[in-house]
Amino acid sequence: MSDRGTSSRKTAGAPAAAGSPLRISEAALADAARTVAGVRRRGGRRALAVGLGLAVAAFAVFAVTLSVGDMLIPVGDVLATLFGGGDAGSQFVVLELRLPRALLAVLAGAGFGMAGAVFQTVLRNPLASPDVIGISSGASAAAVLASMVFAASGLVLSASALIGALVAGVAIYVLAWRKGVVGARLVLIGLGVGFGLNSLVWYLMSRSEVSTAQNALLWLTGSLNGRSWNQVWPQLIALAVLLPLTFTAARTLRALQLGDDAASGLGARAERSRLALLACGVGLAGVSTAAAGPVAFVAFVAAPVARMLLPGRGAVLPHAALAGALLVLLADFAAQHALPGTQLPVGIVTSVVGAPYLLWLLARANRVGRGG
């Protein structure tokens, strides 16, 4: 065998020597492509399985919520009633009393969950959720102001909360702008704006009548008590508009996660894309707060739960929405039945879950040297 043939085989099969051009065989490239494709398929199957699992769990809790109450209705009868069957009593209890509340829990939870995922992913900060950085505080301040000054209620109160969230979001973005927006700066400014708005809320409550302050406090806690179809339809229509817009804007999310320079190199307009995503997140948080009040910690917790189930999958927006819906359904079921004869605001239950998680996150950040 000639020296030339031996040299050729060494060049093709062994790593290139220092100073020589790197040569990769077509077989190695094909193997790498097959490996990447296999990883993507496995990741896609896992994402589908997790999504179906969250959806099935949410539907199960949804059905149990419609079944359990002062009048116990078997789940089979509940399903029959939802599809047009059942007697008159079951139809009234399920369709008029329980279904609007359960649907609103799903819609508000999905809105909060996706809003939290958008903020935390775009700003690359686990503390960046609407209820932490002042968006929900803006909705609360506007709602309390409208109810106490103009005696607003119903849809007018919800519209006031939505406008307050949008105004707070714009103010935070403008204050955080320094030739662009950095996640840490926006979070800190949002915290400051949130504290200021909360002070305004408590000042207004201290100047109001006792009965008015009590109603405002119930709304500020986040509650689904007494909700009807009047709150469901606006939330459903708003999400039907906002969810497609969010998914469309999220096409540039992977590029933004690489940093502004890399995103620009990939053809994405980083600041415009970030602004569009943050606007969608503010809208989702605003309409959900308008429908159910500022339900604490749902936006904060839902996205990390989804990412824990799907590590390395990025924003996981649909999974965060499903996790948020499941969390609010579970919390509202506990709020209705934890204490016999008493219906608690759902925000109390979500706070019991979310506050320890916030403390754990802060302790973990300090332990690994990121807490400042």
C-alpha positions, -999 to 999 in steps of 0.1 A, spaced: 0 0 0 14 34 -10 23 62 14 -1 85 -5 -31 62 3 -21 59 40 -18 97 42 -52 102 26 -69 79 51 -53 96 80 -64 130 68 -100 119 64 -104 99 95 -83 118 121 -85 153 135 -67 179 115 -32 187 127 -24 222 140 -21 247 112 -39 225 86 -74 231 73 -102 213 91 -117 186 70 -150 170 80 -164 140 61 -199 139 46 -207 110 68 -198 130 100 -220 158 88 -249 134 82 -244 118 116 -245 153 132 -276 163 113 -294 130 123 -284 136 159 -298 172 159 -330 160 142 -334 132 168 -330 157 196 -356 180 181 -380 151 176 -376 140 212 -380 175 225 -411 180 203 -426 148 216 -419 158 252 -433 193 247 -465 177 232 -468 152 260 -463 179 287 -488 201 270 -514 173 268 -507 164 304 -513 200 316 -545 203 295 -559 170 308 -551 180 344 -568 214 339 -598 198 323 -601 173 352 -600 201 378 -624 221 357 -649 192 357 -645 187 395 -650 224 401 -683 222 382 -693 191 401 -686 200 438 -706 225 457 -736 229 479 -754 208 453 -732 178 444 -736 169 407 -718 138 394 -691 145 369 -710 124 343 -741 146 347 -718 177 345 -704 166 311 -739 157 299 -751 192 309 -722 209 291 -733 191 259 -769 201 261 -783 173 284 -792 173 321 -823 184 340 -833 221 346 -817 222 380 -783 209 368 -784 233 338 -790 263 361 -763 253 387 -737 243 361 -743 267 333 -753 298 352 -736 296 386 -704 275 382 -694 276 346 -687 313 342 -665 313 373 -646 282 361 -641 296 326 -629 329 340 -604 310 361 -591 293 330 -590 325 309 -574 347 336 -549 320 346 -539 315 309 -535 353 305 -514 357 336 -493 327 328 -484 338 293 -478 374 304 -453 361 331 -435 340 305 -432 369 281 -418 393 307 -394 368 323 -381 356 289 -377 390 272 -361 406 302 -341 375 311 -350 379 348 -371 355 370 -384 385 390 -398 402 359 -435 394 362 -465 418 359 -474 416 396 -438 423 407 -428 451 384 -458 474 388 -482 464 359 -508 450 382 -503 479 406 -512 503 378 -544 483 372 -552 483 409 -546 521 413 -569 529 383 -596 506 394 -596 519 430 -596 555 417 -625 548 394 -646 531 420 -640 557 447 -641 589 427 -666 580 399 -684 551 417 -675 528 387 -684 491 387 -688 462 364 -674 467 329 -664 503 336 -643 491 365 -626 464 344 -619 489 316 -604 513 342 -581 485 354 -570 477 318 -562 514 311 -543 516 343 -521 486 334 -514 500 300 -505 535 314 -482 519 340 -465 497 314 -458 528 292 -445 548 321 -422 520 332 -408 515 297 -402 552 292 -385 556 325 -363 526 318 -353 537 283 -316 546 279 -309 541 242 -327 508 247 -341 488 276 -321 465 299 -340 439 319 -324 447 353 -331 484 349 -367 479 339 -373 455 368 -359 480 393 -379 509 379 -410 487 378 -405 479 415 -403 516 423 -433 525 402 -453 496 418 -445 508 454 -456 543 445 -488 531 430 -495 509 460 -490 539 483 -516 558 462 -541 529 465 -538 527 503 -541 565 505 -573 564 485 -587 536 506 -579 555 538 -600 585 525 -630 564 514 -661 551 531 -657 518 550 -681 499 528 -664 512 496 -629 503 511 -641 468 519 -653 462 483 -620 476 470 -600 455 493 -618 423 481 -610 433 445 -574 441 453 -570 406 468 -580 390 435 -613 372 436 -636 352 413 -665 353 438 -697 364 421 -683 364 386 -708 359 358 -709 358 320 -706 396 319 -669 392 329 -663 361 308 -671 374 273 -648 405 274 -619 383 286 -626 357 259 -627 383 232 -595 400 245 -576 368 246 -588 358 212 -570 389 199 -540 390 222 -529 353 221 -523 353 183 -506 386 185 -483 373 212 -474 341 193 -467 362 162 -444 386 181 -427 356 198 -412 345 165 -382 366 174 -380 355 210 -352 329 204 -331 356 187 -337 380 215 -325 355 241 -291 355 224 -287 392 231 -293 423 210 -262 421 189 -268 384 180 -305 392 173 -296 420 150 -271 398 132 -299 373 126 -321 400 110 -343 407 140 -350 443 150 -343 438 187 -358 469 203 -389 468 181 -394 431 188 -389 436 225 -414 465 226 -440 444 207 -436 415 231 -438 437 262 -469 454 249 -485 420 244 -475 410 279 -489 442 294 -522 436 275 -525 400 287 -518 411 323 -542 440 320 -572 422 307 -567 393 332 -564 418 361 -595 436 348 -615 403 349 -603 387 381 -584 414 400 -547 413 406 -544 376 415 -510 374 430 -481 353 419 -498 334 391 -477 352 364 -447 348 386 -450 310 392 -466 296 360 -437 301 336 -410 286 360 -433 256 365 -436 251 327 -398 255 323 -392 229 350 -413 205 331 -395 214 298 -359 223 307 -340 239 279 -371 248 258 -370 285 262 -401 306 267 -427 277 266 -455 302 261 -484 278 256 -473 256 285 -470 286 308 -506 295 298 -518 260 306 -499 260 339 -514 294 348 -549 281 341 -543 249 361 -529 270 390 -559 294 392 -584 265 389 -567 246 418 -564 278 439 -601 288 433 -613 252 441 -593 254 474 -606 289 480 -642 277 477 -640 245 498 -610 249 522 -632 265 549 -668 251 551 -693 279 546 -667 305 536 -655 314 501 -620 329 502 -606 352 475 -585 332 451 -556 356 455 -551 345 491 -545 309 480 -521 319 452 -502 341 477 -498 311 500 -482 293 471 -462 321 455 -447 339 485 -426 309 496 -414 305 460 -403 342 459 -384 338 491 -367 306 478 -358 323 446 -342 353 464 -323 330 488 -311 309 458 -300 340 439 -280 353 468 -264 318 474 -251 316 439 -239 352 439 -266 368 417 -287 385 444 -267 417 448 
